[in-house]
């Protein structure tokens, strides 16, 4: 696998129609919103979850198991401490015995917990085995302790390009969960929240230096770009409505340190309305994405070399 030798910065546009792109559990699952501006928000964690799901779906062997080096650490029902412990077992470190290398101590300070150079070895193994660890990083200092990893890819919160409207819908359920509820008769009422339409913009960064520390390769990066373009196609649900990747603009620098500040590059990508701005936007065709003032709506994925 080839190393990452250049820095990348990217702008990511996606939209939602008649759905809830990212509910807030502290607000009754209402779509996240900036209370001061009315702009919609989607967390970085939400997008990274979709990338992980895409990798889990696509990187399987003939037996339907995750391919070697492409498993996912943060997944449903995973017991993280057990996963970390298994990594130490794979490299032959028994955390119940004294360290094999005296440089790590003459005795085990705490049974079942790594110490000294063992932590580095465990962290290296976790990066090798798990795509999301070497991509986004992870906190693995719990339980057996494989330390922490700062991932080469970082993503900001997504923010809608215009204020969004949140609609509340009453829904009914005729089926009952218990005998007692069935005896009351009638339908049970519920609530569902949707955004009629919203175009969201996020920014991201790829560090070549951190990539070389975690073992994140060019092949891993190519998979990430593919996931960003296709992840919504494998994540449909009634709650999320219709969500689509609309534009991924990647700025490729000449060196690992980069040629220009990220904010200057991001300012080259703008969005403008194509219809009457007094009317609410309800389709992606109500917008035009521009690079240096010129429309780039002909295709989804663009790589721009930074001079």
Order of alpha helices (4+ residues) and beta strands (2+ residues): beta-beta-beta-beta-alpha-alpha-alpha-alpha-beta-beta-beta-beta-beta-alpha-beta-alpha-alpha-beta-alpha-beta-beta-beta-beta
